[in-house]
Amino acid sequence: MVAAVGGGSHSDSADGDSAAGDSAVALMHGSAARSPGMHDVARVAGVSHQTVSRVLNDHPNVRRETKERVQQAIVELGYRRNTAARTLVTNRSGVIGVVTPRSVLYGPTSTLIAVEAAAREAGFFVSLVSVDESGQALLSNVFEHFMDQGVDAMVVIAPSVALLAAAEAASTRCPMVLISADVASCKTFHTASVDNEDGARKLTKHLIDLGHRDIVHLAGPTAFMESRARIRGWSAELTSAGLPADRIFDGDWTAGRGYEVGGLLLKERLPTAVFAANDQMALGLIRAFTEAGIAMPEQVSVVGFDDIAAAAYLSPPLTTLRQDFELLGRRCIQMLTALMAGQAVANEVISPEMVIRDSTAPPRT
């Protein structure tokens, strides 16, 4: 084990900036044909080779001024790490494979961004494949591709049953964390998720506490794990309150479907409240009710799920559930890092936060 960098060691001695600059100029002019290496960085910065390695690997026991001197030398020399050599020495590629559905939906896209940012902060590169979930053979080929590339670990963003099945088949090949909402019955891989069922219960309870007894659910597609968990939460909360859970409409995550269901409710029997499984469908509902002259929340309350950027600016501003995707990404990468180190890892479940705005109120008596 390399000893921690001490205040009085030669490798951490503070050389003058001008001396470092002169050394850098000499190297660049005298060795133009050779790419600079770690020993060159160490010589220019006036530190040891081990100290340069610590800085490159973001070791915590390096003094700030030493780190800055090494980073300055790296910039002056134009040093770049030899990833291939590092892989041979450490048996690690520093690359995490990420599989995500080919989708522009808010949840999977926000999750992907969060995972990529967390991986980069932890010192990993991300190799990304977006997939059409309709072909099981294609999904299997994606996992084979990552195995051939020698990734250190994989993250699978799996909102649907098809991706879940493909991930389960590949989960024994390398460390893997699955990000999915409803995988309690799966034992072969580790999971990180937002508690969608708990979020749905919170929203439904909020409506019940306001006095609503006729609460419709506009669900997402049943092929999505999040949809199933949200349906279960809505139904369970109504049942526990002694209320019927019998008014449910199939949705597809789009504002267009929300608008269509709003029209159907206007023709049938308008409930006092509607729980839309995502904010986009809630947006369509609000548009349909507004066009029909329905006052919200006086005649009907509407809630969504996700807290998209536009939710606070709808008319009325939308009561919804906020998912902490940034925290989800960090926890996912922390789990992978622990798994690669051979440590025991527990599944992560993150509770969503209810955001109450003006689209909900007690029903008219």
C-alpha positions as a Python dict, from the first residue, in 0.01 Angstrom:
ca = {
    (1, 'M'): (0, 0, 0),
    (2, 'V'): (133, 344, -89),
    (3, 'A'): (180, 565, 216),
    (4, 'A'): (-30, 878, 246),
    (5, 'V'): (134, 1192, 117),
    (6, 'G'): (299, 1374, 409),
    (7, 'G'): (360, 1740, 459),
    (8, 'G'): (739, 1703, 465),
    (9, 'S'): (804, 1443, 197),
    (10, 'H'): (1023, 1527, -98),
    (11, 'S'): (746, 1430, -338),
    (12, 'D'): (526, 1705, -200),
    (13, 'S'): (792, 1975, -177),
    (14, 'A'): (684, 2309, -320),
    (15, 'D'): (905, 2397, -616),
    (16, 'G'): (876, 2735, -779),
    (17, 'D'): (633, 2778, -1067),
    (18, 'S'): (907, 2918, -1288),
    (19, 'A'): (1124, 2606, -1244),
    (20, 'A'): (830, 2384, -1339),
    (21, 'G'): (761, 2598, -1642),
    (22, 'D'): (1126, 2585, -1756),
    (23, 'S'): (1128, 2206, -1724),
    (24, 'A'): (811, 2180, -1927),
    (25, 'V'): (952, 2397, -2205),
    (26, 'A'): (1272, 2192, -2213),
    (27, 'L'): (1079, 1868, -2242),
    (28, 'M'): (852, 1994, -2519),
    (29, 'H'): (1141, 2129, -2726),
    (30, 'G'): (1382, 1845, -2658),
    (31, 'S'): (1146, 1552, -2697),
    (32, 'A'): (893, 1665, -2953),
    (33, 'A'): (868, 1320, -3107),
    (34, 'R'): (777, 1147, -2781),
    (35, 'S'): (445, 1170, -2602),
    (36, 'P'): (490, 1283, -2242),
    (37, 'G'): (449, 1018, -1973),
    (38, 'M'): (381, 1016, -1600),
    (39, 'H'): (754, 1042, -1520),
    (40, 'D'): (770, 1361, -1728),
    (41, 'V'): (473, 1505, -1538),
    (42, 'A'): (641, 1411, -1209),
    (43, 'R'): (968, 1580, -1309),
    (44, 'V'): (797, 1901, -1424),
    (45, 'A'): (576, 1918, -1115),
    (46, 'G'): (864, 1834, -882),
    (47, 'V'): (690, 1535, -726),
    (48, 'S'): (720, 1158, -733),
    (49, 'H'): (570, 924, -992),
    (50, 'Q'): (346, 786, -714),
    (51, 'T'): (212, 1132, -637),
    (52, 'V'): (117, 1184, -1001),
    (53, 'S'): (-64, 848, -992),
    (54, 'R'): (-251, 953, -680),
    (55, 'V'): (-363, 1277, -844),
    (56, 'L'): (-477, 1097, -1159),
    (57, 'N'): (-677, 851, -949),
    (58, 'D'): (-824, 1127, -732),
    (59, 'H'): (-662, 996, -413),
    (60, 'P'): (-789, 1193, -112),
    (61, 'N'): (-450, 1218, 67),
    (62, 'V'): (-287, 1468, -165),
    (63, 'R'): (-245, 1829, -60),
    (64, 'R'): (-437, 2083, -264),
    (65, 'E'): (-127, 2278, -373),
    (66, 'T'): (44, 1955, -483),
    (67, 'K'): (-260, 1849, -682),
    (68, 'E'): (-275, 2189, -853),
    (69, 'R'): (96, 2169, -943),
    (70, 'V'): (52, 1825, -1098),
    (71, 'Q'): (-256, 1937, -1290),
    (72, 'Q'): (-66, 2240, -1421),
    (73, 'A'): (215, 2015, -1541),
    (74, 'I'): (-36, 1788, -1714),
    (75, 'V'): (-179, 2086, -1903),
    (76, 'E'): (164, 2226, -1993),
    (77, 'L'): (288, 1893, -2127),
    (78, 'G'): (-36, 1786, -2292),
    (79, 'Y'): (-14, 1456, -2105),
    (80, 'R'): (-285, 1197, -2176),
    (81, 'R'): (-335, 873, -1986),
    (82, 'N'): (-255, 548, -2166),
    (83, 'T'): (-583, 370, -2107),
    (84, 'A'): (-471, 48, -2273),
    (85, 'A'): (-164, 23, -2050),
    (86, 'R'): (-370, 102, -1742),
    (87, 'T'): (-612, -176, -1834),
    (88, 'L'): (-328, -429, -1861),
    (89, 'V'): (-186, -332, -1522),
    (90, 'T'): (-511, -302, -1323),
    (91, 'N'): (-729, -549, -1516),
    (92, 'R'): (-984, -267, -1524),
    (93, 'S'): (-1099, -73, -1827),
    (94, 'G'): (-1251, 214, -1632),
    (95, 'V'): (-1560, 180, -1853),
    (96, 'I'): (-1917, 112, -1742),
    (97, 'G'): (-2168, -14, -1997),
    (98, 'V'): (-2511, 147, -1983),
    (99, 'V'): (-2816, -2, -2155),
    (100, 'T'): (-3118, 224, -2191),
    (101, 'P'): (-3441, 205, -2390),
    (102, 'R'): (-3455, 407, -2710),
    (103, 'S'): (-3694, 660, -2565),
    (104, 'V'): (-3741, 1031, -2506),
    (105, 'L'): (-3965, 971, -2204),
    (106, 'Y'): (-3882, 1186, -1904),
    (107, 'G'): (-3801, 907, -1657),
    (108, 'P'): (-3551, 698, -1859),
    (109, 'T'): (-3386, 1007, -2007),
    (110, 'S'): (-3343, 1177, -1668),
    (111, 'T'): (-3208, 852, -1523),
    (112, 'L'): (-2953, 817, -1803),
    (113, 'I'): (-2825, 1172, -1756),
    (114, 'A'): (-2792, 1118, -1381),
    (115, 'V'): (-2605, 788, -1418),
    (116, 'E'): (-2362, 931, -1675),
    (117, 'A'): (-2284, 1232, -1456),
    (118, 'A'): (-2234, 1018, -1144),
    (119, 'A'): (-2008, 775, -1333),
    (120, 'R'): (-1793, 1059, -1465),
    (121, 'E'): (-1760, 1210, -1118),
    (122, 'A'): (-1646, 869, -990),
    (123, 'G'): (-1375, 848, -1257),
    (124, 'F'): (-1547, 613, -1503),
    (125, 'F'): (-1626, 647, -1869),
    (126, 'V'): (-1967, 539, -1998),
    (127, 'S'): (-2027, 327, -2305),
    (128, 'L'): (-2392, 369, -2402),
    (129, 'V'): (-2626, 155, -2607),
    (130, 'S'): (-2989, 252, -2659),
    (131, 'V'): (-3209, -37, -2763),
    (132, 'D'): (-3542, -110, -2923),
    (133, 'E'): (-3703, -333, -2665),
    (134, 'S'): (-3907, -534, -2915),
    (135, 'G'): (-3632, -780, -3012),
    (136, 'Q'): (-3508, -1023, -2746),
    (137, 'A'): (-3223, -1147, -2969),
    (138, 'L'): (-3101, -790, -3023),
    (139, 'L'): (-3105, -724, -2649),
    (140, 'S'): (-2893, -1034, -2588),
    (141, 'N'): (-2644, -914, -2850),
    (142, 'V'): (-2609, -584, -2666),
    (143, 'F'): (-2494, -759, -2350),
    (144, 'E'): (-2254, -977, -2550),
    (145, 'H'): (-2112, -659, -2704),
    (146, 'F'): (-2034, -516, -2361),
    (147, 'M'): (-1871, -841, -2251),
    (148, 'D'): (-1649, -834, -2562),
    (149, 'Q'): (-1554, -473, -2487),
    (150, 'G'): (-1437, -569, -2138),
    (151, 'V'): (-1651, -324, -1942),
    (152, 'D'): (-1596, -329, -1566),
    (153, 'A'): (-1967, -331, -1486),
    (154, 'M'): (-2309, -256, -1632),
    (155, 'V'): (-2610, -40, -1554),
    (156, 'V'): (-2940, -139, -1712),
    (157, 'I'): (-3219, 120, -1716),
    (158, 'A'): (-3509, -122, -1747),
    (159, 'P'): (-3855, 32, -1729),
    (160, 'S'): (-4007, -255, -1929),
    (161, 'V'): (-4049, -630, -1895),
    (162, 'A'): (-3844, -703, -2211),
    (163, 'L'): (-3532, -528, -2085),
    (164, 'L'): (-3575, -685, -1743),
    (165, 'A'): (-3568, -1037, -1889),
    (166, 'A'): (-3258, -967, -2101),
    (167, 'A'): (-3076, -816, -1801),
    (168, 'E'): (-3157, -1116, -1583),
    (169, 'A'): (-3000, -1350, -1838),
    (170, 'A'): (-2675, -1150, -1843),
    (171, 'S'): (-2653, -1058, -1475),
    (172, 'T'): (-2408, -1332, -1379),
    (173, 'R'): (-2146, -1219, -1633),
    (174, 'C'): (-2023, -902, -1455),
    (175, 'P'): (-2131, -665, -1176),
    (176, 'M'): (-2468, -518, -1269),
    (177, 'V'): (-2716, -276, -1121),
    (178, 'L'): (-3065, -266, -1261),
    (179, 'I'): (-3265, 57, -1238),
    (180, 'S'): (-3628, -45, -1241),
    (181, 'A'): (-3933, 28, -1033),
    (182, 'D'): (-4078, -311, -956),
    (183, 'V'): (-3832, -600, -936),
    (184, 'A'): (-3884, -733, -584),
    (185, 'S'): (-3923, -1089, -713),
    (186, 'C'): (-3586, -1091, -898),
    (187, 'K'): (-3291, -1233, -702),
    (188, 'T'): (-3008, -1248, -954),
    (189, 'F'): (-2900, -884, -966),
    (190, 'H'): (-2889, -571, -756),
    (191, 'T'): (-3140, -292, -804),
    (192, 'A'): (-3169, 81, -749),
    (193, 'S'): (-3509, 240, -784),
    (194, 'V'): (-3754, 510, -689),
    (195, 'D'): (-4042, 374, -480),
    (196, 'N'): (-4320, 425, -733),
    (197, 'E'): (-4580, 236, -531),
    (198, 'D'): (-4515, 451, -225),
    (199, 'G'): (-4532, 764, -440),
    (200, 'A'): (-4870, 660, -582),
    (201, 'R'): (-4999, 593, -231),
    (202, 'K'): (-4884, 937, -117),
    (203, 'L'): (-5068, 1111, -401),
    (204, 'T'): (-5384, 906, -353),
    (205, 'K'): (-5380, 963, 23),
    (206, 'H'): (-5340, 1337, -36),
    (207, 'L'): (-5659, 1332, -244),
    (208, 'I'): (-5845, 1118, 11),
    (209, 'D'): (-5738, 1348, 295),
    (210, 'L'): (-5881, 1641, 101),
    (211, 'G'): (-6215, 1460, 99),
    (212, 'H'): (-6220, 1301, -248),
    (213, 'R'): (-6407, 971, -279),
    (214, 'D'): (-6425, 933, -660),
    (215, 'I'): (-6062, 917, -777),
    (216, 'V'): (-5991, 803, -1133),
    (217, 'H'): (-5648, 669, -1232),
    (218, 'L'): (-5508, 733, -1580),
    (219, 'A'): (-5240, 462, -1589),
    (220, 'G'): (-4926, 422, -1795),
    (221, 'P'): (-4871, 123, -2027),
    (222, 'T'): (-4882, -204, -1833),
    (223, 'A'): (-4561, -322, -2003),
    (224, 'F'): (-4379, -64, -1791),
    (225, 'M'): (-4279, -160, -1439),
    (226, 'E'): (-4345, 193, -1311),
    (227, 'S'): (-4703, 174, -1436),
    (228, 'R'): (-4769, -146, -1249),
    (229, 'A'): (-4628, -7, -925),
    (230, 'R'): (-4832, 314, -954),
    (231, 'I'): (-5152, 122, -1024),
    (232, 'R'): (-5084, -94, -722),
    (233, 'G'): (-5023, 206, -497),
    (234, 'W'): (-5340, 386, -614),
    (235, 'S'): (-5553, 74, -568),
    (236, 'A'): (-5405, -18, -229),
    (237, 'E'): (-5458, 328, -81),
    (238, 'L'): (-5819, 345, -199),
    (239, 'T'): (-5889, -5, -69),
    (240, 'S'): (-5737, 72, 271),
    (241, 'A'): (-5970, 374, 292),
    (242, 'G'): (-6274, 160, 206),
    (243, 'L'): (-6314, 324, -135),
    (244, 'P'): (-6363, 153, -474),
    (245, 'A'): (-6063, 128, -707),
    (246, 'D'): (-6271, 61, -1016),
    (247, 'R'): (-6221, 362, -1243),
    (248, 'I'): (-5899, 318, -1437),
    (249, 'F'): (-5808, 416, -1793),
    (250, 'D'): (-5518, 286, -2001),
    (251, 'G'): (-5262, 548, -2100),
    (252, 'D'): (-4945, 574, -2307),
    (253, 'W'): (-4750, 849, -2122),
    (254, 'T'): (-4848, 1117, -2379),
    (255, 'A'): (-5036, 1444, -2336),
    (256, 'G'): (-5252, 1338, -2631),
    (257, 'R'): (-5384, 1038, -2442),
    (258, 'G'): (-5452, 1257, -2139),
    (259, 'Y'): (-5655, 1488, -2360),
    (260, 'E'): (-5854, 1193, -2499),
    (261, 'V'): (-5933, 1054, -2153),
    (262, 'G'): (-6035, 1402, -2038),
    (263, 'G'): (-6292, 1404, -2317),
    (264, 'L'): (-6419, 1058, -2217),
    (265, 'L'): (-6462, 1165, -1854),
    (266, 'L'): (-6658, 1472, -1965),
    (267, 'K'): (-6896, 1245, -2160),
    (268, 'E'): (-6930, 984, -1884),
    (269, 'R'): (-6918, 1097, -1522),
    (270, 'L'): (-6670, 1360, -1417),
    (271, 'P'): (-6487, 1246, -1102),
    (272, 'T'): (-6380, 1485, -829),
    (273, 'A'): (-6015, 1390, -880),
    (274, 'V'): (-5785, 1227, -1140),
    (275, 'F'): (-5444, 1076, -1069),
    (276, 'A'): (-5245, 1072, -1394),
    (277, 'A'): (-4948, 835, -1394),
    (278, 'N'): (-4718, 1104, -1534),
    (279, 'D'): (-4717, 1480, -1577),
    (280, 'Q'): (-4751, 1468, -1955),
    (281, 'M'): (-5085, 1292, -1935),
    (282, 'A'): (-5193, 1532, -1659),
    (283, 'L'): (-5113, 1818, -1897),
    (284, 'G'): (-5352, 1671, -2156),
    (285, 'L'): (-5625, 1628, -1894),
    (286, 'I'): (-5591, 1989, -1784),
    (287, 'R'): (-5618, 2106, -2145),
    (288, 'A'): (-5937, 1902, -2203),
    (289, 'F'): (-6101, 2025, -1882),
    (290, 'T'): (-6003, 2387, -1949),
    (291, 'E'): (-6155, 2379, -2299),
    (292, 'A'): (-6479, 2243, -2151),
    (293, 'G'): (-6496, 2520, -1893),
    (294, 'I'): (-6430, 2292, -1596),
    (295, 'A'): (-6284, 2482, -1302),
    (296, 'M'): (-5974, 2324, -1148),
    (297, 'P'): (-5938, 2240, -868),
    (298, 'E'): (-6291, 2350, -769),
    (299, 'Q'): (-6472, 2094, -987),
    (300, 'V'): (-6195, 1842, -1036),
    (301, 'S'): (-5848, 1801, -884),
    (302, 'V'): (-5563, 1665, -1098),
    (303, 'V'): (-5230, 1515, -985),
    (304, 'G'): (-4936, 1390, -1190),
    (305, 'F'): (-4608, 1207, -1135),
    (306, 'D'): (-4247, 1319, -1214),
    (307, 'D'): (-4245, 1696, -1153),
    (308, 'I'): (-4126, 1789, -1500),
    (309, 'A'): (-3991, 2141, -1547),
    (310, 'A'): (-4325, 2268, -1683),
    (311, 'A'): (-4535, 2130, -1396),
    (312, 'A'): (-4505, 2444, -1184),
    (313, 'Y'): (-4616, 2662, -1479),
    (314, 'L'): (-4934, 2485, -1586),
    (315, 'S'): (-5269, 2647, -1516),
    (316, 'P'): (-5329, 2549, -1245),
    (317, 'P'): (-4976, 2456, -1126),
    (318, 'L'): (-4963, 2079, -1091),
    (319, 'T'): (-4951, 1875, -770),
    (320, 'T'): (-4712, 1589, -846),
    (321, 'L'): (-4435, 1355, -724),
    (322, 'R'): (-4070, 1455, -760),
    (323, 'Q'): (-3818, 1179, -832),
    (324, 'D'): (-3460, 1251, -725),
    (325, 'F'): (-3280, 1121, -1034),
    (326, 'E'): (-2948, 1277, -931),
    (327, 'L'): (-2950, 1079, -606),
    (328, 'L'): (-3057, 767, -795),
    (329, 'G'): (-2758, 799, -1029),
    (330, 'R'): (-2511, 848, -744),
    (331, 'R'): (-2645, 552, -547),
    (332, 'C'): (-2630, 333, -857),
    (333, 'I'): (-2262, 410, -921),
    (334, 'Q'): (-2178, 369, -551),
    (335, 'M'): (-2335, 24, -564),
    (336, 'L'): (-2135, -71, -873),
    (337, 'T'): (-1810, 51, -717),
    (338, 'A'): (-1877, -160, -407),
    (339, 'L'): (-1966, -464, -617),
    (340, 'M'): (-1643, -434, -817),
    (341, 'A'): (-1454, -425, -487),
    (342, 'G'): (-1621, -749, -379),
    (343, 'Q'): (-1827, -583, -108),
    (344, 'A'): (-2178, -679, 0),
    (345, 'V'): (-2440, -444, -143),
    (346, 'A'): (-2801, -385, -43),
    (347, 'N'): (-3064, -280, -295),
    (348, 'E'): (-3143, 93, -293),
    (349, 'V'): (-3498, 229, -280),
    (350, 'I'): (-3543, 608, -287),
    (351, 'S'): (-3866, 768, -165),
    (352, 'P'): (-4013, 1035, -396),
    (353, 'E'): (-4121, 1373, -262),
    (354, 'M'): (-4476, 1504, -297),
    (355, 'V'): (-4500, 1859, -431),
    (356, 'I'): (-4836, 2018, -352),
    (357, 'R'): (-4951, 2298, -583),
    (358, 'D'): (-5281, 2455, -686),
    (359, 'S'): (-5428, 2170, -893),
    (360, 'T'): (-5570, 1998, -584),
    (361, 'A'): (-5828, 2117, -329),
    (362, 'P'): (-6122, 1974, -132),
    (363, 'P'): (-6414, 1878, -359),
    (364, 'R'): (-6726, 2090, -376),
    (365, 'T'): (-6999, 1966, -145),
}
